[in-house]
Amino acid sequence: MDEPDVAGAETHDEWQHRVAEALAFLRRRLTGDYEVDEFGFDAELTEQVFLPMLRPLYRWWWRVEVIGMEHVPSTGGALVVSNHAGTLAAMDALMVQLAVHDQHPARRYLRGLGADLVFQTPVLGELARKVGNTLACNPDAERLLRRGELVGVWPEGFKGIGKPFSERYKLQRFGRGGFVGAALRTGTPIIPCSVIGSEEIYPNLANASTLARALGLPYFPVTPTFPWLGPLGLVPLPSKWLIEFGEPIETAGLAEDPMLIFDLTDRVRETIQQTLYRLLQRRRSVFF
């Protein structure tokens, strides 16, 4: 008498479970039986659809390695401040958000602060809000921090994303330190975050500034593959990524002062810059 195929039965049961979950998800979406918070964050959509789409890039294409996750608190508000790059897409922000969710024991969400242009762009703006991002302004940042959320900020902005390849891993200005002011007013720690790998996914060789002005964009990059190869030029190179979260810089009990804001902004920037140099030495090559 043949033995039952236990492995096959388990696979079939798992398949049925996944189908049932997918149908239940679709039913909730169609009936509106789901919740979003006051910023438009849809946790279920993020968990079930958005993050799974990013994981192949994170795990297999860029093979992201994370260091220092123990510095990210399990509860309470904190401000994660990171360098910024990407040229054609701010993939570094997405990878940091996925790292926090997937590799932190508490599986926390990192609520990103984005530029006005992101939320003014049709479809993209709505999607950005649904997956947890909001406008990069102090009122929104402070409301999230006071609610005990992890908040991510990329102070280089478009200057960081669009910088030429010749200036890779050289931090641009961090502005006037608005993120430090938000941390001081809410008494939340600042966690420096350094990302290696994002500068090589789309090497920015030139900026077609005339075309950028005509399209109302901050820059229009020219890479080895874009725009020459059309949609194929949007395929990122498989660089090796390292993400390091540094020790928190405490702000509780500190008074908001212009000189202190300047000093803390410079301290965070210098910490990230020195960490970038160290991580570059650790990485064996761009692709390994």
Sequence and secondary structure as in RCSB ss.txt:
>XXXX:A:sequence
MDEPDVAGAETHDEWQHRVAEALAFLRRRLTGDYEVDEFGFDAELTEQVFLPMLRPLYRWWWRVEVIGMEHVPST
GGALVVSNHAGTLAAMDALMVQLAVHDQHPARRYLRGLGADLVFQTPVLGELARKVGNTLACNPDAERLLRRGEL
VGVWPEGFKGIGKPFSERYKLQRFGRGGFVGAALRTGTPIIPCSVIGSEEIYPNLANASTLARALGLPYFPVTPT
FPWLGPLGLVPLPSKWLIEFGEPIETAGLAEDPMLIFDLTDRVRETIQQTLYRLLQRRRSVFF
>XXXX:A:secstr
     HHHHHHHHHHHHHHHHHHHHHHHHHHT     TT   HHHIIIIIHHHHHHIIIIIS  EEE GGGS SS
S EEEEE    TTS HHHHHHHHHHHHHSTT   EEEEE HHHHHSTTHHHHHHHTT EESSHHHHHHHHHTT E
EEE TTHHHHHT  GGGTT     TT HHHHHHHHHT  EEEEEEESGGGSS   EE HHHHHHHT S  EE SS
TTTTGGGGGS      EEEE   B  TT    HHHHHHHHHHHHHHHHHHHHHHHHHSSSTT 
